[in-house]
Structures are given as C-alpha cells and as structure tokens.
Amino acid sequence: MQDIDNILNINLIKPLLAQGFEYLPHALLFAGPRGLGKRALAEKLAATLLCESVTQANQACGKCAACRWMKAGTHPDFRLVTADDEKDTEEVKNEKSSEKTKKQGTSSIGIDQIRTLEDFVFIGSHRNIRRVILVSEAEAMTIPAANSLLKILEEPPPSVYFILISNNKKTLLPTLRSRCRVVPFSRPDDQATAHWLQQAGLDDQAMRYLDLAGGAPLRVMQWKNDGQLAAIDALVDSLASASADPVTLAARWEGLLKAKAENSFRMENLVEGVQCWLFDLALEQATGEVRYHRGWPRPKNIAALNPAALLAAWREINASRHSARHPLNPLLFLESLAIHYLRALRPMNS
C-alpha cells in the first residue's frame, strides 16, 4: 500500500531543517484545509526537535528516551494546546470556563490555557535541549488568548519552538500570523490519493468522497472510521430528490441524525452538506461545473434555478451554523433549514 506520508508531502520536514536547527524559525504556522496531514507533520517535527539522537536525515531516532516519552505523551519539554472539546485530540480543559464552553456548544482555547505556558517557556528545559509547544486548531483561540500568545512570541527564548496549526489562517490575528513562518498545505495529487483510499477499502467510490472533502484524504478516512459515509450518501439523496414539504424533508434529516448508534453524523455535518450542495447548484448553473459532487447524479432542472436565490440560501444557512452543534430545538432547526433550502429551489419564473 502506498505510503500516505508521501502523498500528503509530510516530508516537508526536510526543507524546514535543510539548513540545520539553528535556522529553523521559532514560530511556524501550518495552514490549510482539514485532513491534509498538518497535525502529523507537526508531531513529527516536534519529535525531531526533542530527539536526543537525531539521524543524519534529520529525523527522530525513535529509540532514545525523548522519543519514547513523545510516543507515550509524557515528554516534560512538550506541550500540546487544543480547544476545550476538540475531537480526537488530547483535551486541555480550563476548570473555570469548561462548563460555560459546554453550554455554549463551542470549542475554544482560552487565555488561561496560554498563560500556563509562560512558566514552561521562560523556565529552563528538563533535558537542557529544546522545548516545543504545539497549538492545534489555532483559530479556536479567543482574542485574549491570541494576544497572550502574541506577547510570548515577541521575545521567545532561543530554545523554544512554537508550531501552530490552522484550518483557516485568515481568522487568526494578523499580528500573530506575522510572527510565524507560514507553511501552506495544498490539495495532494487526486489520482495518488484516490488510489490510496481505494486500497484502504473505499473501492470505486473514493473519488466521490475525496471531492466532497476538498481533496483531504484523512478527512475521508475519518468519515469512514466514524461510519458517516452511508449518512452522507443519504443526505445527498435527500437533497437531490427533495420533497416540496419542508416538514417531510426535516423529518428525513432527523432520522439521519438519530442513527447515532451506527455513525457519528451530527447536525453540523448535515448543515455543511446542505451548504456544499447549494454551492454546487449555483456553480453548475453558472459554469456547468461542480466542486463537491462530481461523483453523484445531478438534478435535471438546474438551468431553471436562480443562482442568486441559491447563494442567498447559502448565506442564510451560514449565519446559523454557530448554533448547529446544540440547537435549542433540533427539529425546529431542521425545519428552518429545510425551508431555506426548498425556497432556493424555486424556478426563476415562479
């Protein structure tokens, strides 16, 4: 099976270290869409920086005490900072704010999480080599947290390295971005990625899901591992053959969300799926091409749709995405979503 590291260009670590550790910037920002291997590269680089027997190829040896601690998640000179309830990562919770965060249904990195780094940064290392801080989902930092991190980045000790990961760097403070060298992650080769996904068990449907994921193979694999692929197919089918009755369509969507015993398909996944479908309808009406749904059958009445109405519905739904995680009344939320969607499907002359 082809190595996913090569497909995702995780070996970007080589040019970063080509001139030696002393030339590596003390703040890096790995930026790009979700599912392109940013976290894997960040962890690989952190392990290399902390390794006590780095190979001639500038890679962690995997055998020294530092490498063993990194594998166990117990290295004293490494800190991982994540959003309060970020999925599939180590949780770093703030006792004072975690309850409020859960009630709001949002993920955030608070100022207290950043302030705890000050002693780590400005007091000497345990192993007298380097210290590494990895901030995952950096865009989840609150404004106070980002400003607190900015102060640390202004004059960091020479042995401290920061690696920030962001799925949307535009949401970061410009002053914070300016303190980092940006390492952009782009969509990998489609053919090689689709082949890897086929070998991983997606067969001839690999390209379908790869387009929907924006070319991010690790996101597709997450969908597969979470059992979401059948729910995604069912959602697209409901959009392509939508009933004219919003209550009926909302009930169909509610059924998808209630099947949590079989998959982890959530409200925010459903809202994103509706938006991607609306975007493609507008794009296809204007250009004859689609971005996300090349592998699915297309509706027959696209030419009769109003692209302005489609984009207006996209914007209306986007405005409500913040409440998609924990709506006060899920069924009413779905009915409102269905109304926005079906309203956008009205022919231009109606």
Secondary structure, 3 states (H helix, E strand, C coil): CCCHHHHCCHHHHHHHCCCCHHHCCCEEEEECCCCCCHHHHHHHHHHHHHCCCCCCCCCCCCCCHHHHHHHHCCCCCEEEECCCCCCCCCCCCCCCCHHHHHHHCCCCECHHHHHCHHHHHHCCCCCCCCEEEEECCHHHECHHHHHHHHHHHHCCCCCEEEEEEECCHHHCCHHHHHCCEEEECCCCCHHHHHHHHHHHHHHHHHHHHHHHCCCCHHHHHHHHHCCCHHHHHHHHHHHHCCCCCHHHHHHHHHHHHHCCCCCCCCHHHHHHHHHHHHHHHHHHHHHCCCCCCCCCCCCCCHHHECHHHHHHHHHHHHHCHHHCCCCCCHHHHHHHHHHHHHHHCCECCC
